[in-house]
Amino acid sequence: MGTTTKYTLPYPEDGDSVDVPRDVKALAERTDSVLSTQLAAKIGAVSGSNVKVARGSVTFSVNAGQLAAYGSSVSYGTTFTAVPVVLIMPVASSSAQHVTACLNNVTTTAFSFTIKNHGGTDQTNRPLYWLAIGV
């Protein structure tokens, strides 16, 4: 079994026995190790800069194909020194419905969002995850 130069990720070479589960497992385990090491190094490098991370979830309702509420305000639960970067994303759904959520009025303590579009049929309490990163 060969390995890549930079991260020593394993891969099968000509002449190696064919064992897909073994090979995929070896790649997954090495990738897990590399990512853990890389992330720990990155977090250590920025930990002295007082980076803050806040996260949570919020829900909105869909009734008879119509949104019950078009927007909401969310508090981070902490105060950032400067306006943070905020990401908002729908929770994965087996029905593959889409959501277009627009951020409004991002401040050091909260943000608001508006749902512009959604796909699918009736659902209640449709969840969205959010993440705020800043100092």
HELIX and SHEET records of a PDB file:
HELIX    1   1 VAL A   20  VAL A   46  1                                  27    
HELIX    2   2 SER A   47  SER A   49  5                                   3    
SHEET    1   A 2 GLY A   2  THR A   3  0                                        
SHEET    2   A 2 PRO A  10  TYR A  11 -1                                        
SHEET    1   B 4 GLN A  66  LEU A  67  0                                        
SHEET    2   B 4 LYS A  52  ASN A  63 -1                                        
SHEET    3   B 4 GLN A 123  GLY A 134 -1                                        
SHEET    4   B 4 VAL A  85  PRO A  90 -1                                        
SHEET    1   C 3 GLY A  71  SER A  75  0                                        
SHEET    2   C 3 ALA A 110  HIS A 118 -1                                        
SHEET    3   C 3 VAL A  99  ASN A 104 -1                                        
END                                                                             
